[in-house]
């Protein structure tokens, strides 16, 4: 299956994400507050773009089932994802409302433009390939670290937020997206398959860089 190929080529970057100090810090129960707030601010910017790209996906759908799926993801992104941000703000002793209007930092800007490029220039499979690494890597992260987290770990609610549970991002959502990729990849040329692989792999790398940006509080060097 084509989805197995995507997962295989992304294993090195997934391993790096799982071993990133931010992710390891979540498992250990300690992440610098400044890193948490950069993450919240930039993830807010990212999810605003993500919802718009989900909306754009509707115009590329060919079945009502596909349209219903993306409509559900729009609702989830707009209405439920803030719950994960609230958990991190509580840990950092910050108000979520104070961190919802930040400017995009470099990696956030690059990642958003990567998604919008897939929306502008690609078919539905291109768009899914660019978007899938976000829910896929988060599901993988949560599954990898949940067993190693202590019962009193303050991040446990955040970890469980991304575990398969009713009404949340769950494994079935990721499976649905990979299933769409497998269906849409049937009959594609080797050249087109390579294009899809590159969109997927670049998003995986941008996921890694997003953790880097937050942990080390990276920002534009030249600002006025």
N, C-alpha and C positions, 0 to 999 in steps of 0.2 A: 504494500500500500504506500501511496505517496506520502501520507502523513508520517509513516514510520521513517521514511527518508529524512523528512524535516526534523524530526526529533533526534535522529542520529547525528546529523551535521551540527546540531545545536548543543550536543552534550558537553563539549568543552566549555562553552560560555555558561551553560547552566551550572556546571560544577563551580566555576568561578563566582557566580552569583551566590550559590549556597555557602561558599567559603568567604564571602565578603565580610569585612569587619562590622558593617551595619547589620547584616543578617545574623552573623554570629552574636552580635550584641543583643539582638532581640531574643535569641535563644538563651543567652546568659542572664538576661534581665537588666542589662545596662547599656544604654545608648546616650551620648551627650544630648542634652536638651536642645542645644543650638542645631544639631543635625536633625533632630526630630522636627523642628519647626521649619527648617528649609525643606524637608521632605513634604510636610503638610502643605506648605505654600505652593511648591512646584507641582505636587500631585493634583492640587486643586486646578491649577492651570492646565495640566495635562488632561484631566478628566473632562473639563469643559470642551476641549478639542475632541476628545474621544467620543463624547455624546454627539457632537456635530458630524463626525465621520460615520458613526452608527446611523444617523439620520440619512446621510448621503447614500449609505448602503441600500436603503429601501428602493432607490431608483434603479439599482442594478439587479434587484431580485427578479426572478422569473416565476416564482410560485408564491401563493399566499402563506404557505407554511414558513418560507424564508422570511417574508415580510413580518409575520407575527413574531418570529424569533427576534428579529432586530428591534422591533417595537418594544418587546419586553426588556431587552438590554438597555435601550434608551431610558426607560423608566427606572431600571435598577441603578444605572449610572447617575442619573439626576437626583434620585430620592434616597438611595440607601448607602452609597459609598461614603458619604460624610460620616457615617457611623464609625468607620475605621479611623478617620481623622480625629474624631472626638476622643477616641481612646488614647491616641498619642498625645493630644493636647492635655488631657487629664494627667498623664504621666509626667509631662513637662511642666505642669502647673500654669498652663496658658489658656486663654480664651480662644476658641475656634474662630469666633467672629473677628478677632484681631489679625487673622492670618489667611484671609480669603480673597485678598485683592493685591497680591504681590505681582511684580513684573516677571515675565519668563526669564529664567536664566539660560545659559547657552545650550545645555543638553536638552532642556525642555523645549526650547525653540526648535532645535534640530529634529527632535523626535516628532513634534507636532507637524512640522513641515514634511517629514518623511511619510506620515499618515495621510496628510492632505495631497501629497503627490500621488500616492496610490489611488486616492479617490478621484483625482483629476484625470489620471492617465491610464488607469488599469481597469480590468474587469472585476467582477465580484471576487474571484479567487485571489487576485492581487491584493484587494482590500482586506480580505480575511487573513491572508498570510502576514500582512503588515500589523494587524491588530492582535492576532492570536498569542504572540509571545507574552503580552501583558497578563491575561488570565492564566495562561499555561504556566509561566514561571512562578506566579504567586501560589497557584495550587501546589506545584512541586515543592516550593519553599515551605509552605505550611505543613505538608505531609512529612517533610524531612525533619523539621525541628520540633514538631508538636510532642513527640515522645521524649525528647531530651529536655523539655522545659519543666522546671520545678513547679509544683502546685501553687506556690506563692509568687511566681513570676508575674510582674505587673503587665507584661505584654501578652499573657495568655489569652485575654479576650480578643486581642488583635489577631493572634495566631488562629484562634478558633473562628474568627470572622471569615477567614478564607478556607476553612474546612468545609467539606460537603454537608450542608444543612439546608433544610427547606427555606426558600425565600432569600438565599444568599448566592453569591457566585459559587458554583459547585462543580464537581467533576463532570456532571452530565452536560453542563454548558460547554465545557472545553471539549468533551467528546463530540458534541453536536457540531462544533466548529471544525474539528478535524474531520468529521464525517462529511461535511460540506466540501472541504478541500479535496478529499478522496474522490467524491462524485464529480466535482468540477474539473479535476485533473485528468479524467479519462479522455484519451485521444489527443492530449497535448503533445506537441513536439518536444524534443530534448531541449531545444533553445528556450521554449516557453517555460518548461519545468525549471530550468536554471534561473530564469528571471524570478519565478515564484520563490525558489530557494533563497535567492539573494535578498528579497524583500523580508522574508522570515528571519534570516540570519542577522540582517542589519537591525531589525527591531529587537532581537535578543541581545545584541551588543549594546544597543541603546538602553535596554533595561539595566544592564550592568553599569553603564555610565551614569544612569539616573541615580543608582545607589551611591556611586562615587561622588557625584555632584552634591548630594545631600550630606554625606558623611564628612566630606572635607569642605563643605560650604563654598563650593566653587561658584564664581560669578564672572560677569563680564569684567575684563581687566580695565577697559576704558569706558568710563561713564561720566555723564555731565549732570 
